[in-house]
Amino acid sequence: MSKDFIDNEIDEAHDLIKHGDFEQAVMQLKDIKLRVHDKEILDSIKKFENEHDSVLEQRLREIEKSTVDPLRKQSQIFEQLSNYARSYLSFYDKLRKEYEIY
């Protein structure tokens, strides 16, 4: 795997986030692990994804169950997805720097 590949994927995901395409950004970041072959790094990625995805699912269920008006729900969901994608970006960027994966 090349350092340029990882840098490109992270940069593209960042651009997707800036344009509000949070789900696509997360999918792109998750696909990076397909090119990682170090078990320690993969374990770290899987742990992060499992914990992070569970938290998002729980928060979205709470929003759906809430009694706030639909427009407020939509805004809250948008905020959760934005935070979710940004934390994925931060995680992968930190991981790349920490392990110098390439």
Secondary structure, 3 states (H helix, E strand, C coil): CCHHHHHHHHHHHHHHHHCCCHHHHHHHHHHHHHHCCCHHHHHHHHHHHHHHHHHHHHHHHHHHHCCCCHHHHHHHHHHHHHHHHHHHHHHHHHHHHHHCCC
